[in-house]
């Protein structure tokens, strides 16, 4: 009958290192493959051979960009795949030896001892949503680059321009006509404007697709009840939070978003540093966007505790820190919203005094009826 074969894989873009270790054997053996069809093929052939010999094959791989693809290929062969949470695994392996061979063999050894912190790969829907959002972000960044070139051209003919001036097609045409009058820049500027128009069209198309993809998504619907949160911010939060059940407590979502400060405690002293910036930057950006949306909607949100706190903190600590602190609060509110399946509640945001009055009024109305 077969043995347990533990396989540690250190996956890189161009190649992967593998460590095969049979249960109870003292030493395993290393191999290296290219991440090409041929490389995968050779490796899979060897895995299949081991499976067909009746061995129980388990493969461990860290969460990198191509972990999902790798997992799918391994599962087709009948191997058990453990995707490892890199952050937690790093804690185990913060050792001095840091080589590919070392990573692969450590994975195999921890796999044998059943000590690997498993990661939850996000769902296919979230994966696809992330791809769409990333492409949209790329396009928007490109638009900004080209707009800056146009501002530069305007400046070179002595015209100062503001950022918002290239937002609408009408405005862009006006600026284009001004520049066309300067024969020097007229020809140079055509393609820039055409490209901006094209990119804007593509962005709109993507936003339509994102909107369709999330149309009946209950999480996106809940997130859009936060004042100032539009479809893109909601879809981004949805795509990177994925499944709220991955987080047992609101603080875990905040920590995953990377909006919590580094904490160093020793003996008596507690020092808080900058934010950890761990976890996906997209999630942090979306939380910050949501906060800025709230700040812009001061007429609605001005009296909320979360906002009065923000204002107070802004005076003392500056806007950067206050935005992050508010983003942290918001991430915890979002956790409650998604976990309890309830929309954003503005009444909860007001002071307890106001809430008490509202309750009394509701009760009075109820009794009167």
JOKAFEN-V430498 format. One record per residue. N is the residue number from 1. RES is the residue in one letter. PSI is psi in degrees with one decimal (999 if undefined). D_LAST is the distance of its C-alpha to the last C-alpha in whole Angstrom. Layout:
n:N res:RES psi:PSI d_last:D_LAST
n:N res:RES psi:PSI d_last:D_LAST
This chain:
n:1 res:X psi:164.9 d_last:78
n:2 res:X psi:171.9 d_last:76
n:3 res:X psi:175.1 d_last:75
n:4 res:X psi:125.1 d_last:72
n:5 res:X psi:118.1 d_last:73
n:6 res:X psi:126.4 d_last:71
n:7 res:X psi:118.7 d_last:71
n:8 res:X psi:133.0 d_last:70
n:9 res:X psi:125.0 d_last:69
n:10 res:X psi:108.1 d_last:69
n:11 res:X psi:125.1 d_last:68
n:12 res:X psi:176.6 d_last:69
n:13 res:X psi:-46.5 d_last:69
n:14 res:X psi:-20.5 d_last:72
n:15 res:X psi:165.5 d_last:73
n:16 res:X psi:143.3 d_last:72
n:17 res:X psi:137.4 d_last:74
n:18 res:X psi:140.9 d_last:74
n:19 res:X psi:116.7 d_last:75
n:20 res:X psi:127.2 d_last:75
n:21 res:X psi:116.0 d_last:75
n:22 res:X psi:142.3 d_last:76
n:23 res:X psi:138.5 d_last:75
n:24 res:X psi:-7.4 d_last:77
n:25 res:X psi:147.5 d_last:79
n:26 res:X psi:-43.9 d_last:80
n:27 res:X psi:144.0 d_last:81
n:28 res:X psi:-170.3 d_last:79
n:29 res:X psi:146.7 d_last:80
n:30 res:X psi:152.8 d_last:79
n:31 res:X psi:157.5 d_last:79
n:32 res:X psi:135.2 d_last:77
n:33 res:X psi:152.3 d_last:76
n:34 res:X psi:149.9 d_last:75
n:35 res:X psi:43.3 d_last:72
n:36 res:X psi:172.4 d_last:74
n:37 res:X psi:-45.1 d_last:73
n:38 res:X psi:-42.6 d_last:77
n:39 res:X psi:-50.8 d_last:76
n:40 res:X psi:-43.0 d_last:73
n:41 res:X psi:-49.0 d_last:75
n:42 res:X psi:-46.3 d_last:77
n:43 res:X psi:-45.6 d_last:75
n:44 res:X psi:-35.9 d_last:73
n:45 res:X psi:-42.4 d_last:76
n:46 res:X psi:-38.9 d_last:77
n:47 res:X psi:-45.8 d_last:73
n:48 res:X psi:-41.9 d_last:74
n:49 res:X psi:-46.0 d_last:77
n:50 res:X psi:-41.0 d_last:76
n:51 res:X psi:-44.1 d_last:73
n:52 res:X psi:-24.0 d_last:75
n:53 res:X psi:2.5 d_last:78
n:54 res:X psi:12.4 d_last:75
n:55 res:X psi:151.4 d_last:74
n:56 res:X psi:105.2 d_last:70
n:57 res:X psi:125.3 d_last:70
n:58 res:X psi:133.1 d_last:67
n:59 res:X psi:130.4 d_last:66
n:60 res:X psi:135.7 d_last:65
n:61 res:X psi:146.1 d_last:64
n:62 res:X psi:158.7 d_last:62
n:63 res:X psi:95.8 d_last:59
n:64 res:X psi:-178.2 d_last:61
n:65 res:X psi:-40.6 d_last:60
n:66 res:X psi:21.7 d_last:62
n:67 res:X psi:-38.4 d_last:61
n:68 res:X psi:-44.8 d_last:59
n:69 res:X psi:-44.5 d_last:62
n:70 res:X psi:-44.5 d_last:64
n:71 res:X psi:-44.0 d_last:62
n:72 res:X psi:-41.9 d_last:61
n:73 res:X psi:-40.3 d_last:65
n:74 res:X psi:-40.2 d_last:66
n:75 res:X psi:-32.4 d_last:63
n:76 res:X psi:-27.9 d_last:65
n:77 res:X psi:-7.2 d_last:68
n:78 res:X psi:20.9 d_last:66
n:79 res:X psi:150.7 d_last:66
n:80 res:X psi:133.3 d_last:63
n:81 res:X psi:129.7 d_last:62
n:82 res:X psi:116.5 d_last:61
n:83 res:X psi:127.6 d_last:59
n:84 res:X psi:134.4 d_last:59
n:85 res:X psi:105.1 d_last:57
n:86 res:X psi:-41.9 d_last:59
n:87 res:X psi:-46.4 d_last:58
n:88 res:X psi:-33.5 d_last:58
n:89 res:X psi:-35.7 d_last:61
n:90 res:X psi:-37.2 d_last:62
n:91 res:X psi:-38.4 d_last:62
n:92 res:X psi:-36.8 d_last:64
n:93 res:X psi:18.9 d_last:67
n:94 res:X psi:60.9 d_last:67
n:95 res:X psi:179.1 d_last:71
n:96 res:X psi:-39.0 d_last:74
n:97 res:X psi:117.2 d_last:75
n:98 res:X psi:85.5 d_last:73
n:99 res:X psi:165.5 d_last:74
n:100 res:X psi:-44.4 d_last:73
n:101 res:X psi:-41.1 d_last:75
n:102 res:X psi:-44.7 d_last:74
n:103 res:X psi:-47.4 d_last:70
n:104 res:X psi:-43.8 d_last:71
n:105 res:X psi:-36.0 d_last:73
n:106 res:X psi:-42.7 d_last:70
n:107 res:X psi:-46.1 d_last:68
n:108 res:X psi:-41.1 d_last:70
n:109 res:X psi:-42.5 d_last:70
n:110 res:X psi:-31.9 d_last:67
n:111 res:X psi:-42.3 d_last:66
n:112 res:X psi:-37.1 d_last:69
n:113 res:X psi:0.9 d_last:67
n:114 res:X psi:39.8 d_last:63
n:115 res:X psi:18.1 d_last:62
n:116 res:X psi:130.6 d_last:61
n:117 res:X psi:113.2 d_last:58
n:118 res:X psi:147.7 d_last:56
n:119 res:X psi:152.3 d_last:54
n:120 res:X psi:116.5 d_last:52
n:121 res:X psi:138.4 d_last:53
n:122 res:X psi:164.3 d_last:50
n:123 res:X psi:161.6 d_last:49
n:124 res:X psi:-37.8 d_last:51
n:125 res:X psi:-46.6 d_last:48
n:126 res:X psi:-40.8 d_last:47
n:127 res:X psi:-46.5 d_last:51
n:128 res:X psi:-40.9 d_last:51
n:129 res:X psi:-41.8 d_last:48
n:130 res:X psi:-41.8 d_last:50
n:131 res:X psi:-46.1 d_last:53
n:132 res:X psi:-44.2 d_last:51
n:133 res:X psi:-36.1 d_last:50
n:134 res:X psi:-41.4 d_last:53
n:135 res:X psi:-43.5 d_last:55
n:136 res:X psi:-43.4 d_last:52
n:137 res:X psi:-43.5 d_last:53
n:138 res:X psi:-48.8 d_last:57
n:139 res:X psi:-43.0 d_last:56
n:140 res:X psi:-40.3 d_last:54
n:141 res:X psi:-38.2 d_last:57
n:142 res:X psi:-40.4 d_last:59
n:143 res:X psi:-43.0 d_last:58
n:144 res:X psi:-42.8 d_last:58
n:145 res:X psi:-45.3 d_last:61
n:146 res:X psi:-39.0 d_last:62
n:147 res:X psi:-41.4 d_last:60
n:148 res:X psi:-35.1 d_last:62
n:149 res:X psi:-39.4 d_last:65
n:150 res:X psi:-42.8 d_last:64
n:151 res:X psi:-38.6 d_last:63
n:152 res:X psi:-43.0 d_last:67
n:153 res:X psi:-41.9 d_last:68
n:154 res:X psi:-42.5 d_last:67
n:155 res:X psi:-36.2 d_last:68
n:156 res:X psi:-20.6 d_last:71
n:157 res:X psi:19.3 d_last:71
n:158 res:X psi:23.1 d_last:70
n:159 res:X psi:121.1 d_last:66
n:160 res:X psi:139.5 d_last:64
n:161 res:X psi:153.7 d_last:60
n:162 res:X psi:165.5 d_last:57
n:163 res:X psi:-39.2 d_last:55
n:164 res:X psi:-9.0 d_last:53
n:165 res:X psi:-16.5 d_last:55
n:166 res:X psi:14.3 d_last:56
n:167 res:X psi:-56.3 d_last:52
n:168 res:X psi:156.0 d_last:52
n:169 res:X psi:-40.7 d_last:55
n:170 res:X psi:-48.2 d_last:55
n:171 res:X psi:-42.3 d_last:56
n:172 res:X psi:-41.0 d_last:58
n:173 res:X psi:-41.2 d_last:60
n:174 res:X psi:-48.4 d_last:61
n:175 res:X psi:-38.7 d_last:62
n:176 res:X psi:-41.3 d_last:64
n:177 res:X psi:-39.0 d_last:66
n:178 res:X psi:-45.3 d_last:66
n:179 res:X psi:-35.1 d_last:68
n:180 res:X psi:-29.1 d_last:70
n:181 res:X psi:-27.5 d_last:72
n:182 res:X psi:103.1 d_last:73
n:183 res:X psi:-29.6 d_last:76
n:184 res:X psi:-43.9 d_last:76
n:185 res:X psi:-9.8 d_last:73
n:186 res:X psi:-53.4 d_last:72
n:187 res:X psi:-35.7 d_last:73
n:188 res:X psi:-24.3 d_last:72
n:189 res:X psi:-24.0 d_last:68
n:190 res:X psi:-62.4 d_last:68
n:191 res:X psi:-31.8 d_last:68
n:192 res:X psi:-46.0 d_last:65
n:193 res:X psi:-40.0 d_last:63
n:194 res:X psi:-42.5 d_last:63
n:195 res:X psi:-43.3 d_last:62
n:196 res:X psi:-46.3 d_last:59
n:197 res:X psi:-46.6 d_last:58
n:198 res:X psi:-45.2 d_last:59
n:199 res:X psi:-41.8 d_last:57
n:200 res:X psi:-41.5 d_last:54
n:201 res:X psi:-44.0 d_last:54
n:202 res:X psi:-41.5 d_last:55
n:203 res:X psi:-44.0 d_last:52
n:204 res:X psi:-41.7 d_last:49
n:205 res:X psi:-47.4 d_last:51
n:206 res:X psi:-41.0 d_last:50
n:207 res:X psi:-36.3 d_last:47
n:208 res:X psi:-46.0 d_last:46
n:209 res:X psi:-43.4 d_last:47
n:210 res:X psi:-40.8 d_last:45
n:211 res:X psi:-42.9 d_last:42
n:212 res:X psi:-42.5 d_last:43
n:213 res:X psi:-29.2 d_last:44
n:214 res:X psi:10.8 d_last:41
n:215 res:X psi:-44.4 d_last:38
n:216 res:X psi:31.3 d_last:37
n:217 res:X psi:114.4 d_last:37
n:218 res:X psi:-34.8 d_last:34
n:219 res:X psi:-42.6 d_last:36
n:220 res:X psi:-40.0 d_last:36
n:221 res:X psi:-44.6 d_last:33
n:222 res:X psi:-45.1 d_last:31
n:223 res:X psi:-31.9 d_last:34
n:224 res:X psi:-7.3 d_last:33
n:225 res:X psi:-7.9 d_last:30
n:226 res:X psi:123.8 d_last:32
n:227 res:X psi:132.5 d_last:32
n:228 res:X psi:-3.7 d_last:36
n:229 res:X psi:115.4 d_last:37
n:230 res:X psi:-173.6 d_last:38
n:231 res:X psi:-41.0 d_last:40
n:232 res:X psi:-45.7 d_last:43
n:233 res:X psi:-43.1 d_last:42
n:234 res:X psi:-43.9 d_last:39
n:235 res:X psi:-36.8 d_last:42
n:236 res:X psi:-47.0 d_last:44
n:237 res:X psi:-44.6 d_last:42
n:238 res:X psi:-45.2 d_last:41
n:239 res:X psi:-36.6 d_last:45
n:240 res:X psi:-22.5 d_last:46
n:241 res:X psi:-33.5 d_last:44
n:242 res:X psi:-100.6 d_last:44
n:243 res:X psi:117.9 d_last:42
n:244 res:X psi:-23.7 d_last:40
n:245 res:X psi:-10.4 d_last:41
n:246 res:X psi:-18.6 d_last:45
n:247 res:X psi:116.9 d_last:43
n:248 res:X psi:-30.0 d_last:42
n:249 res:X psi:155.3 d_last:41
n:250 res:X psi:-35.2 d_last:39
n:251 res:X psi:-28.5 d_last:42
n:252 res:X psi:-36.5 d_last:45
n:253 res:X psi:-40.6 d_last:43
n:254 res:X psi:-42.3 d_last:44
n:255 res:X psi:-40.7 d_last:47
n:256 res:X psi:-34.7 d_last:48
n:257 res:X psi:-13.4 d_last:47
n:258 res:X psi:18.8 d_last:49
n:259 res:X psi:22.3 d_last:47
n:260 res:X psi:148.7 d_last:48
n:261 res:X psi:151.3 d_last:51
n:262 res:X psi:136.8 d_last:54
n:263 res:X psi:128.0 d_last:54
n:264 res:X psi:118.6 d_last:58
n:265 res:X psi:134.4 d_last:58
n:266 res:X psi:133.5 d_last:61
n:267 res:X psi:-113.1 d_last:61
n:268 res:X psi:-30.6 d_last:59
n:269 res:X psi:143.6 d_last:58
n:270 res:X psi:121.0 d_last:56
n:271 res:X psi:131.3 d_last:56
n:272 res:X psi:130.4 d_last:54
n:273 res:X psi:-153.7 d_last:55
n:274 res:X psi:173.6 d_last:54
n:275 res:X psi:154.0 d_last:52
n:276 res:X psi:-27.5 d_last:54
n:277 res:X psi:25.7 d_last:53
n:278 res:X psi:169.9 d_last:54
n:279 res:X psi:176.7 d_last:52
n:280 res:X psi:129.5 d_last:51
n:281 res:X psi:-29.5 d_last:52
n:282 res:X psi:-38.2 d_last:49
n:283 res:X psi:-42.9 d_last:46
n:284 res:X psi:-46.4 d_last:47
n:285 res:X psi:-42.9 d_last:47
n:286 res:X psi:-39.4 d_last:44
n:287 res:X psi:-42.3 d_last:42
n:288 res:X psi:-42.4 d_last:44
n:289 res:X psi:-41.4 d_last:43
n:290 res:X psi:-41.7 d_last:39
n:291 res:X psi:-44.9 d_last:40
n:292 res:X psi:-34.6 d_last:41
n:293 res:X psi:-42.1 d_last:39
n:294 res:X psi:-42.2 d_last:36
n:295 res:X psi:-40.4 d_last:39
n:296 res:X psi:-27.5 d_last:39
n:297 res:X psi:42.1 d_last:35
n:298 res:X psi:-33.9 d_last:35
n:299 res:X psi:-34.9 d_last:32
n:300 res:X psi:-42.3 d_last:30
n:301 res:X psi:-8.4 d_last:31
n:302 res:X psi:-37.5 d_last:33
n:303 res:X psi:-6.1 d_last:30
n:304 res:X psi:145.2 d_last:30
n:305 res:X psi:-42.9 d_last:32
n:306 res:X psi:-31.7 d_last:34
n:307 res:X psi:-38.9 d_last:35
n:308 res:X psi:-35.3 d_last:36
n:309 res:X psi:-41.9 d_last:38
n:310 res:X psi:-46.0 d_last:40
n:311 res:X psi:-43.6 d_last:41
n:312 res:X psi:-45.0 d_last:42
n:313 res:X psi:-35.3 d_last:44
n:314 res:X psi:-39.1 d_last:45
n:315 res:X psi:-37.0 d_last:47
n:316 res:X psi:-40.5 d_last:48
n:317 res:X psi:-2.2 d_last:50
n:318 res:X psi:162.0 d_last:50
n:319 res:X psi:-33.9 d_last:47
n:320 res:X psi:-52.7 d_last:49
n:321 res:X psi:-37.4 d_last:48
n:322 res:X psi:-35.8 d_last:45
n:323 res:X psi:-44.7 d_last:44
n:324 res:X psi:-42.7 d_last:45
n:325 res:X psi:-40.0 d_last:43
n:326 res:X psi:-37.3 d_last:40
n:327 res:X psi:-37.3 d_last:41
n:328 res:X psi:-46.2 d_last:42
n:329 res:X psi:-43.4 d_last:38
n:330 res:X psi:-38.4 d_last:37
n:331 res:X psi:-33.7 d_last:39
n:332 res:X psi:-37.9 d_last:37
n:333 res:X psi:-43.0 d_last:34
n:334 res:X psi:-40.6 d_last:35
n:335 res:X psi:-46.2 d_last:36
n:336 res:X psi:-43.0 d_last:33
n:337 res:X psi:-49.6 d_last:31
n:338 res:X psi:-34.6 d_last:34
n:339 res:X psi:-42.4 d_last:34
n:340 res:X psi:1.8 d_last:30
n:341 res:X psi:48.7 d_last:30
n:342 res:X psi:145.2 d_last:27
n:343 res:X psi:169.0 d_last:27
n:344 res:X psi:134.7 d_last:28
n:345 res:X psi:102.0 d_last:25
n:346 res:X psi:-29.3 d_last:25
n:347 res:X psi:-37.0 d_last:23
n:348 res:X psi:-19.5 d_last:25
n:349 res:X psi:-16.4 d_last:28
n:350 res:X psi:173.0 d_last:26
n:351 res:X psi:154.7 d_last:27
n:352 res:X psi:-34.4 d_last:26
n:353 res:X psi:-50.2 d_last:25
n:354 res:X psi:-40.8 d_last:23
n:355 res:X psi:-40.1 d_last:21
n:356 res:X psi:-45.6 d_last:20
n:357 res:X psi:-44.1 d_last:18
n:358 res:X psi:-41.3 d_last:17
n:359 res:X psi:-45.2 d_last:15
n:360 res:X psi:-41.6 d_last:14
n:361 res:X psi:-41.7 d_last:12
n:362 res:X psi:-43.3 d_last:11
n:363 res:X psi:-43.5 d_last:10
n:364 res:X psi:-46.1 d_last:9
n:365 res:X psi:-41.9 d_last:6
n:366 res:X psi:-44.9 d_last:5
n:367 res:X psi:-38.2 d_last:5
n:368 res:X psi:-38.5 d_last:4
n:369 res:X psi:999 d_last:0
